[in-house]
Structures are given as C-alpha cells and as structure tokens.
Amino acid sequence: MRKTNSRTLTLVAGVTGIALLAAACGSSTPSSTATKTANSTEKMTLTVATFNEFGYENLLAEYTKLHPNITVVQKKAATSNEARDNMKTRLAAGSGLSDVEAIEVDWLPELMKYPAKFVDLKDKSVDGRWLDWKVAQATTKDGVLLGYGTDIGPEGVCYRSDLFKAAGLPTDRAEVATLLGGANATWNGYFAAGKKFKASGAKAPWMDSAGATYQGMINQVKNAYEKDDGTVIALDNPDVRKIYDTVLGASTTDGLSAHLSQWSEDWTASFQKDGFATMLCPGWMLGVIEGNAKGVKGWDIADVFPGGGGNWGGSFLTVPAQGKHPAEAKALANWLTAPEQQIKAFVAKGTFPSQQQALTSNDLLSVSNAFFNAAPTGQILANRAKAVTVAPFKGKSYFAINDEMQQALNRVDVAKTDTAASSWAKFTTAVKNLG
C-alpha cells in the first residue's frame, strides 16, 4: 500500500541508508529457529509492524481466537517513511524488529540485497496465490521470496460531489468519468476540468497536492528514474521533467492545487474544511479519506483515471530472521495474505487485494462503500486494475530519487520558497549526490 509522504524534511536516504544496511547485513544466515514448525502450543506474543491503514485490526483479533496460545500485537507507524526508517535502524542493529514487518514496494529494492536478514517465505501453500508481477517484485535473483503480497493500488478519481454540484459540474460517478474523458481520459483533460471548476467561482481548489498528482503521472512511466540494470536516468529522462513542469504549471500558473503535502497536519485537517474537490485515489486511500473526513458528506469515486490505468503502491509482509518465532511469524503472514483475509481487509480499509482468487471473487466484486455514496468500490477498483498496463521499474535508487522529487515539488507547491527552475536545480544536485 503506497503511502507516499510529501515531506519537506530531508530523509536519511540514498548512499547513507544503503551504507548503514551494508554495515550490518553481511553474509549472516537466518537463525536456526527458522526451521521450527508453526504448530507449537507454546504461549507467545507476535508483533506485526504496519503503517497507515492495512485493515488488520479485526483480523489480528480473529487470528488470536484461532490460535489461543498466540497473542498478536500490532505496531502501527503513521507513515511508510517512518516504517522505513525504523526498518533500516533496527536491521542494522540486529535486533528490535517486529516478528512480521510490513514494507512498501518503493523501498523493497533496498532490502533485496540482504536476503539472509529475512526468512525465505517460499511455501507450496502460496504457489499461484498472487499476480505474477507482484511475486516477482519480492523474489531475489536466487529465488528467495522476501515478502508475501498484501495489496496493490489501482487508481480511480475520488471527488466531492457536493462541490461539483455547486460548481455546475455533473455529480453522478458515471457522468464524472465521462467529464474526465472516460476510457480516453488524459491528464490534459483532468486539468481542463479543473480549470472549468475554478472558472465557476468555486472556492475550493481542484486537487489536493502537486506531489500526489505527480505520483499518479510518474507511475505510468515504465523506467522513470532507472534503467532495468539500475543505471540512474532521472535527470536525462525527458518524461520526468515534462511531468514535473506540467504538474507545477497546473499548480502555480493555473491555480488548481490546494498546496498541501500529503500526510501533513494541514492536509489531514483539510478534509474537514472543503479543502479540495478531487484527489487521485488508489484503493488504500479510501480508508484514509473516510478516517480524515468523518462526518463529511459528498465523497464519491469515479471509474476513470487520466492516461489509462495507474497503480500507486502496494505492500508486502516480511519475516525478519532476527525474530524469536520465525516459523509462527511466517504462518501469521501467510494467513494474513490469504484471499479470504485480504477481502476482509479491503472491506475494512479499502486495501485492494493482489491475490488471484480474490480478484475474481464475488465477495470482492460485490463490495460497496457507504461512505462513498454506496459506490461499488469492489467492481470499480477491479476495473481500474484491469486498466493497468505499466508496472514501473523501481530499483535500489527509486525511493531516494522519488523522495528528492517530492521535496522539489513541495518547495514550489507547498513552501513556495522556490521557482520550478530553482527547485529543479536543487533536485539535480541532490540526485547527483546520491551516487
């Protein structure tokens, strides 16, 4: 589940982060306790570390009922970035990680170099469980499976139907999809609709964040920052600069942005203040919106996405080898990522399943969301998943480069300390310094 965090603070990333891992992640091997069976009746507590909303609260309670000897405790970080920082620090220290650790796809490549620090999760019981490309993301060249897939992030467009109505725009989700271009929706069309919304005299901005909109656009580029061999091309790829200029033009020149950084306090508070009319909406964002906009009426989701299909994020459950109960932790991760449990997580928080069986299940396709005007979110997101044609390559430098890009966008869109040109120059320097 993608939790892109548009922060203005510089993260300890890139070379520094990799060096920290390398110092602690040599040729060590997993603890011999990893060979234990998961059938122990020993009383134990297992910890599960997640971030934002995975929809696991009820599931973990259910697991404890099924396994009376096991108490499961969830540790929830506020953001993916916080989870990543914790993972790097405690992996380097050799202790302190939870029995099951959720990781986000953008920083998974940083960990793929150190498979000995994780339990190999290959198991006949999970053969064929996930979409092939989802499994490939977490499998090393030597065939070690580092993570069990949780969700994927097919995107639609979430919108405030009440704000659309006030602006004289259609409110029915099918008509909104048509407004944005339907099957032929483009980013130019999305921004054109925003200009029409603004021209109506609407007080609310059209979109929440330049950074979030950029993310939706860049996710449609196969090799944005790196070639398949890991060669960094971020500064030479014309698509990157074009998308950067396009989204900042929509923000600053056209005035369509609310100038908010996703996950900031101002962004969270804006849901209660008619902060914006639309936002790009992967399945996992549904739970975030509902939580932040509690009591607010008018949210809906349209079965459309500019540029075709788009997938924003997705996560995995790993089992660090440093844990005391690796076999039991593996069994828990296996259960949490089974189709039945992932459908329950989707109902709870909108985290769209990556499991083959779940994607064709009527239990998923029949799901509707009362908060989003009873939208058939199961069917909509299944349609959006089918529209995805590009799985972006994300190598070991992706996270660090993308974070520098988010900071570059924020300097212009949120902090307003830079022009697009000066902020790009700083981005260029930062990428070169990553090594």
C-alpha positions as CSV (number, residue, x, y, z in Angstrom):
1,M,0.0,0.0,0.0
2,R,1.5,3.1,-1.2
3,K,1.9,5.9,1.4
4,T,3.9,8.5,-0.4
5,N,4.8,11.1,2.1
6,S,5.4,14.5,0.7
7,R,7.6,15.8,3.4
8,T,9.9,18.8,3.4
9,L,12.4,17.4,5.8
10,T,15.3,15.6,4.3
11,L,15.3,11.8,4.9
12,V,18.4,9.8,5.7
13,A,18.3,8.0,2.3
14,G,20.3,7.0,-0.7
15,V,24.0,6.3,0.0
16,T,23.8,6.9,3.7
17,G,20.9,4.5,4.1
18,I,22.5,1.7,2.0
19,A,25.8,2.1,3.8
20,L,24.0,1.7,7.1
21,L,22.4,-1.5,5.9
22,A,25.6,-2.8,4.4
23,A,27.5,-2.4,7.7
24,A,25.1,-4.8,9.4
25,C,24.0,-7.0,6.6
26,G,26.9,-9.2,5.7
27,S,26.8,-12.9,5.0
28,S,24.9,-13.8,8.2
29,T,22.4,-16.6,8.0
30,P,18.9,-16.8,9.5
31,S,18.6,-18.2,13.0
32,S,18.3,-21.9,13.2
33,T,14.9,-21.4,14.9
34,A,13.5,-20.6,11.5
35,T,13.4,-24.4,10.9
36,K,10.8,-24.8,13.8
37,T,7.3,-25.9,12.8
38,A,4.5,-23.4,13.3
39,N,2.4,-26.0,15.2
40,S,3.8,-25.1,18.6
41,T,1.4,-24.7,21.5
42,E,3.9,-22.5,23.4
43,K,2.4,-19.3,24.8
44,M,3.9,-16.4,22.8
45,T,3.3,-12.9,21.6
46,L,3.9,-12.0,18.0
47,T,4.2,-8.4,16.9
48,V,3.1,-7.1,13.5
49,A,4.5,-3.7,12.3
50,T,2.4,-1.9,9.7
51,F,1.9,1.7,8.6
52,N,-1.1,3.8,7.9
53,E,-4.1,1.5,7.2
54,F,-3.8,-2.2,6.4
55,G,-7.2,-3.2,7.7
56,Y,-5.7,-5.7,10.1
57,E,-7.3,-4.8,13.5
58,N,-10.2,-7.3,13.3
59,L,-8.1,-9.9,11.5
60,L,-5.4,-10.0,14.3
61,A,-8.1,-10.5,16.9
62,E,-9.6,-13.3,14.8
63,Y,-6.1,-14.9,14.5
64,T,-5.7,-14.9,18.3
65,K,-9.1,-16.7,18.6
66,L,-8.0,-19.3,16.1
67,H,-4.6,-19.7,18.0
68,P,-5.3,-19.2,21.7
69,N,-1.7,-19.6,22.6
70,I,-0.7,-16.7,20.4
71,T,-1.3,-13.0,21.3
72,V,-0.8,-10.7,18.3
73,V,0.1,-7.1,18.9
74,Q,0.1,-4.5,16.1
75,K,2.6,-1.7,15.9
76,K,1.4,1.0,13.5
77,A,3.7,3.7,12.2
78,A,2.0,6.8,10.9
79,T,3.7,6.7,7.5
80,S,5.7,4.5,5.2
81,N,8.7,6.7,5.7
82,E,8.6,6.2,9.5
83,A,8.4,2.4,8.9
84,R,11.3,2.5,6.5
85,D,13.5,4.5,9.0
86,N,12.7,2.0,11.7
87,M,13.5,-0.9,9.5
88,K,16.9,0.5,8.5
89,T,17.9,1.3,12.1
90,R,16.8,-2.0,13.7
91,L,18.0,-4.1,10.8
92,A,21.4,-2.6,11.1
93,A,21.4,-3.1,14.9
94,G,20.5,-6.7,14.5
95,S,17.5,-6.6,16.9
96,G,14.3,-4.8,17.7
97,L,12.2,-5.5,14.6
98,S,8.7,-7.0,14.9
99,D,8.1,-10.6,14.1
100,V,6.2,-9.6,10.9
101,E,7.3,-6.3,9.2
102,A,5.2,-4.6,6.5
103,I,7.3,-3.0,3.8
104,E,6.3,-0.7,0.9
105,V,7.2,-1.6,-2.7
106,D,9.2,1.6,-3.3
107,W,11.8,0.7,-0.6
108,L,11.6,-3.1,-1.1
109,P,14.6,-2.9,-3.6
110,E,16.8,-1.5,-0.8
111,L,16.2,-4.8,1.1
112,M,16.5,-7.2,-1.7
113,K,20.3,-7.1,-1.4
114,Y,20.2,-8.7,2.0
115,P,18.0,-11.8,1.8
116,A,19.9,-13.5,4.7
117,K,18.3,-11.0,7.0
118,F,14.8,-12.3,6.2
119,V,13.1,-15.7,6.3
120,D,12.6,-17.2,2.9
121,L,8.8,-17.3,2.6
122,K,8.6,-19.8,-0.2
123,D,5.9,-22.4,0.6
124,K,3.8,-24.7,-1.5
125,S,0.7,-23.3,0.2
126,V,1.1,-20.0,-1.5
127,D,2.0,-21.1,-5.0
128,G,-0.1,-19.2,-7.5
129,R,-1.7,-17.0,-4.8
130,W,-0.6,-13.6,-6.3
131,L,-0.4,-11.8,-9.6
132,D,2.8,-12.9,-11.2
133,W,4.3,-9.4,-11.3
134,K,3.6,-9.0,-7.6
135,V,5.5,-12.1,-6.7
136,A,8.4,-11.1,-9.0
137,Q,8.8,-7.8,-7.1
138,A,9.7,-9.7,-3.9
139,T,11.7,-12.5,-5.3
140,T,15.5,-12.3,-5.5
141,K,17.6,-13.5,-8.5
142,D,18.4,-16.6,-6.4
143,G,14.7,-17.3,-5.9
144,V,14.3,-16.2,-2.3
145,L,10.8,-14.9,-1.6
146,L,11.3,-11.9,0.8
147,G,7.6,-10.9,1.2
148,Y,4.0,-12.0,0.9
149,G,2.0,-9.6,-1.1
150,T,-0.8,-7.7,0.6
151,D,-2.4,-5.0,-1.6
152,I,-2.0,-3.3,-5.0
153,G,-3.1,0.2,-5.7
154,P,-5.3,0.5,-8.8
155,E,-6.4,4.1,-9.0
156,G,-9.6,6.0,-9.7
157,V,-10.5,9.6,-9.0
158,C,-12.2,10.5,-5.7
159,Y,-14.3,13.6,-5.7
160,R,-16.6,15.8,-3.6
161,S,-20.0,15.5,-5.4
162,D,-21.4,18.4,-3.3
163,L,-18.6,20.7,-4.5
164,F,-19.1,19.5,-8.1
165,K,-22.8,20.3,-7.8
166,A,-22.1,23.8,-6.5
167,A,-19.8,24.4,-9.5
168,G,-22.4,23.2,-12.0
169,L,-20.5,20.0,-12.8
170,P,-22.1,16.6,-13.0
171,T,-22.2,14.6,-9.8
172,D,-23.1,11.1,-10.9
173,R,-20.0,9.0,-10.9
174,A,-20.6,7.7,-14.5
175,E,-21.0,11.3,-15.7
176,V,-17.9,12.4,-13.8
177,A,-16.0,9.7,-15.6
178,T,-17.3,11.0,-18.9
179,L,-16.4,14.5,-17.9
180,L,-12.8,13.4,-17.3
181,G,-12.6,11.6,-20.6
182,G,-13.8,8.1,-19.8
183,A,-11.7,5.3,-21.4
184,N,-9.8,8.1,-23.3
185,A,-9.1,10.2,-20.2
186,T,-5.9,12.3,-20.4
187,W,-4.1,14.5,-17.9
188,N,-4.8,17.5,-20.1
189,G,-8.5,16.6,-19.7
190,Y,-8.2,16.3,-16.0
191,F,-6.6,19.7,-15.7
192,A,-9.1,21.2,-18.2
193,A,-11.9,20.0,-15.9
194,G,-10.1,21.7,-13.0
195,K,-10.0,25.0,-14.9
196,K,-13.7,24.7,-15.6
197,F,-14.3,24.0,-11.9
198,K,-12.3,27.1,-10.9
199,A,-13.9,29.3,-13.5
200,S,-17.3,28.6,-11.9
201,G,-16.2,30.6,-8.9
202,A,-15.6,27.6,-6.7
203,K,-13.7,28.5,-3.5
204,A,-12.2,25.1,-3.1
205,P,-9.1,24.1,-5.1
206,W,-9.4,21.4,-7.7
207,M,-6.7,18.9,-6.4
208,D,-5.1,18.3,-3.1
209,S,-1.4,18.2,-3.9
210,A,1.1,18.7,-6.8
211,G,3.2,15.9,-5.2
212,A,0.3,13.4,-5.2
213,T,-0.7,14.3,-8.8
214,Y,2.9,13.9,-9.9
215,Q,3.0,10.5,-8.4
216,G,0.0,9.3,-10.3
217,M,1.6,10.6,-13.5
218,I,5.1,9.2,-13.0
219,N,3.7,5.8,-12.1
220,Q,2.6,5.5,-15.7
221,V,6.3,5.7,-16.9
222,K,8.0,2.3,-17.2
223,N,11.5,3.5,-16.5
224,A,11.3,6.9,-14.9
225,Y,14.4,7.1,-12.8
226,E,16.4,4.0,-13.6
227,K,17.0,1.6,-16.4
228,D,16.3,-2.1,-15.8
229,D,20.0,-2.6,-14.9
230,G,19.8,0.1,-12.2
231,T,21.5,2.9,-14.2
232,V,20.1,6.2,-13.0
233,I,18.4,8.2,-15.8
234,A,16.2,10.5,-13.7
235,L,18.0,13.7,-14.9
236,D,18.2,12.6,-18.5
237,N,14.6,11.2,-18.9
238,P,12.5,13.9,-20.7
239,D,9.3,12.4,-19.3
240,V,10.4,13.2,-15.7
241,R,11.0,16.9,-16.5
242,K,7.8,17.1,-18.6
243,I,5.6,15.7,-15.8
244,Y,7.4,17.9,-13.2
245,D,6.7,21.1,-15.3
246,T,3.1,20.0,-16.2
247,V,2.0,19.4,-12.6
248,L,3.7,22.6,-11.3
249,G,2.1,24.6,-14.2
250,A,-1.3,23.3,-13.1
251,S,-0.5,24.2,-9.5
252,T,1.1,27.6,-9.8
253,T,0.1,29.0,-13.2
254,D,-3.5,27.6,-13.3
255,G,-4.0,27.7,-9.5
256,L,-5.5,24.3,-9.3
257,S,-3.7,23.0,-6.2
258,A,-4.6,23.2,-2.6
259,H,-0.8,23.5,-2.0
260,L,-0.8,20.7,0.6
261,S,1.7,18.0,1.4
262,Q,0.0,14.6,1.7
263,W,0.1,13.2,5.3
264,S,0.9,16.7,6.8
265,E,-1.4,18.0,9.6
266,D,-2.7,20.7,7.2
267,W,-3.6,18.0,4.6
268,T,-5.4,15.9,7.2
269,A,-7.3,18.8,8.6
270,S,-8.4,20.0,5.1
271,F,-10.8,17.1,4.8
272,Q,-13.0,18.8,7.4
273,K,-12.8,22.2,5.6
274,D,-13.8,21.6,2.0
275,G,-10.1,21.6,1.3
276,F,-10.2,20.4,-2.4
277,A,-12.6,18.8,-4.9
278,T,-10.6,15.9,-6.3
279,M,-7.7,13.6,-5.5
280,L,-6.1,10.6,-7.1
281,C,-7.5,7.5,-5.3
282,P,-5.8,4.1,-5.1
283,G,-7.9,1.6,-3.1
284,W,-5.9,2.1,0.1
285,M,-6.7,5.8,0.1
286,L,-10.4,5.1,0.7
287,G,-9.8,4.3,4.3
288,V,-7.6,7.3,4.8
289,I,-10.2,9.6,3.3
290,E,-13.0,8.1,5.4
291,G,-11.0,8.5,8.5
292,N,-10.0,12.1,7.9
293,A,-13.4,13.1,6.5
294,K,-15.5,11.6,9.2
295,G,-19.0,13.3,9.2
296,V,-18.4,15.0,5.8
297,K,-20.9,14.2,3.1
298,G,-20.4,14.1,-0.6
299,W,-17.4,11.9,-1.3
300,D,-17.6,9.5,-4.3
301,I,-15.3,7.7,-6.6
302,A,-15.3,7.6,-10.4
303,D,-14.3,4.6,-12.5
304,V,-11.7,6.6,-14.5
305,F,-8.1,7.5,-14.5
306,P,-6.2,10.0,-16.7
307,G,-3.7,8.4,-19.0
308,G,-5.4,5.0,-18.8
309,G,-4.7,2.9,-15.8
310,G,-2.4,3.6,-12.9
311,N,-1.2,1.6,-9.9
312,W,0.1,3.5,-6.9
313,G,1.9,1.4,-4.5
314,G,1.4,-1.9,-2.8
315,S,3.0,-3.6,0.2
316,F,4.4,-6.9,1.5
317,L,4.7,-8.7,4.8
318,T,8.2,-9.9,5.6
319,V,9.6,-12.0,8.5
320,P,12.9,-10.7,9.8
321,A,15.3,-13.5,10.6
322,Q,16.2,-11.9,13.9
323,G,12.8,-12.7,15.4
324,K,12.3,-15.3,18.2
325,H,9.4,-17.1,16.5
326,P,10.1,-17.1,12.7
327,A,8.0,-20.2,11.9
328,E,5.0,-18.8,13.7
329,A,5.5,-15.4,12.2
330,K,5.6,-16.9,8.7
331,A,2.4,-18.8,9.4
332,L,0.7,-15.5,10.5
333,A,1.9,-13.6,7.4
334,N,0.7,-16.5,5.3
335,W,-2.8,-16.3,6.9
336,L,-3.0,-12.5,6.7
337,T,-2.3,-12.6,2.9
338,A,-4.7,-15.4,2.0
339,P,-7.5,-14.2,-0.3
340,E,-10.2,-14.5,2.4
341,Q,-8.4,-12.3,4.8
342,Q,-7.4,-9.8,2.1
343,I,-11.0,-9.3,1.1
344,K,-11.9,-8.6,4.7
345,A,-9.0,-6.0,4.8
346,F,-10.4,-4.4,1.7
347,V,-13.9,-4.1,3.2
348,A,-12.3,-2.6,6.3
349,K,-9.9,-0.1,4.8
350,G,-10.0,-0.3,1.0
351,T,-6.7,-2.1,0.6
352,F,-7.3,-3.8,-2.8
353,P,-6.1,-7.4,-2.9
354,S,-3.2,-8.7,-5.0
355,Q,-4.4,-12.3,-4.8
356,Q,-5.6,-14.1,-8.0
357,Q,-8.5,-15.8,-6.3
358,A,-9.7,-12.6,-4.5
359,L,-9.7,-10.6,-7.8
360,T,-12.4,-12.9,-9.3
361,S,-14.4,-13.4,-6.1
362,N,-17.9,-12.1,-5.9
363,D,-17.2,-11.4,-2.3
364,L,-14.8,-8.7,-3.6
365,L,-16.7,-7.6,-6.7
366,S,-20.0,-7.1,-4.7
367,V,-18.4,-4.8,-2.2
368,S,-19.8,-1.3,-1.9
369,N,-18.7,1.6,0.3
370,A,-21.4,3.5,2.2
371,F,-19.2,6.5,2.9
372,F,-18.5,7.0,-0.8
373,N,-22.2,7.2,-1.7
374,A,-22.6,3.4,-1.8
375,A,-20.1,3.3,-4.7
376,P,-19.4,-0.3,-5.9
377,T,-15.8,0.0,-5.0
378,G,-15.0,-3.7,-5.5
379,Q,-16.1,-3.6,-9.1
380,I,-14.6,-0.1,-9.8
381,L,-11.2,-1.0,-8.5
382,A,-11.2,-4.3,-10.3
383,N,-11.9,-2.4,-13.5
384,R,-9.1,0.0,-12.6
385,A,-6.7,-2.9,-12.0
386,K,-7.5,-4.3,-15.5
387,A,-6.6,-1.0,-17.0
388,V,-3.1,-1.0,-15.6
389,T,-0.6,-1.8,-18.4
390,V,2.6,-0.5,-17.0
391,A,4.4,-1.8,-13.9
392,P,7.1,0.8,-13.2
393,F,10.6,-0.4,-12.6
394,K,11.8,0.5,-9.1
395,G,15.4,-0.2,-8.4
396,K,17.6,0.5,-5.4
397,S,17.7,4.2,-6.1
398,Y,14.0,4.7,-6.7
399,F,12.9,5.6,-3.2
400,A,15.7,8.1,-2.6
401,I,15.2,9.8,-6.0
402,N,11.5,10.0,-5.7
403,D,11.8,11.5,-2.2
404,E,14.0,14.2,-3.6
405,M,11.5,14.8,-6.3
406,Q,8.7,15.2,-3.7
407,Q,10.8,17.7,-1.8
408,A,11.4,19.6,-5.1
409,L,7.7,19.8,-5.8
410,N,6.9,20.8,-2.2
411,R,9.4,23.7,-2.4
412,V,7.3,25.2,-5.2
413,D,3.8,24.0,-4.4
414,V,3.7,24.0,-0.5
415,A,6.5,26.0,1.0
416,K,6.6,28.4,-2.0
417,T,10.3,29.1,-1.4
418,D,11.4,28.3,-5.0
419,T,10.5,28.6,-8.6
420,A,10.1,25.5,-10.7
421,A,13.5,26.1,-12.2
422,S,15.4,26.7,-9.0
423,S,13.9,23.7,-7.3
424,W,14.8,21.5,-10.3
425,A,18.3,22.7,-10.0
426,K,18.4,21.6,-6.3
427,F,16.8,18.3,-7.3
428,T,19.6,17.8,-9.9
429,T,22.3,18.4,-7.3
430,A,20.6,16.1,-4.8
431,V,20.3,13.2,-7.3
432,K,24.0,13.6,-8.4
433,N,25.0,13.5,-4.7
434,L,23.2,10.2,-4.2
435,G,26.0,8.5,-6.1
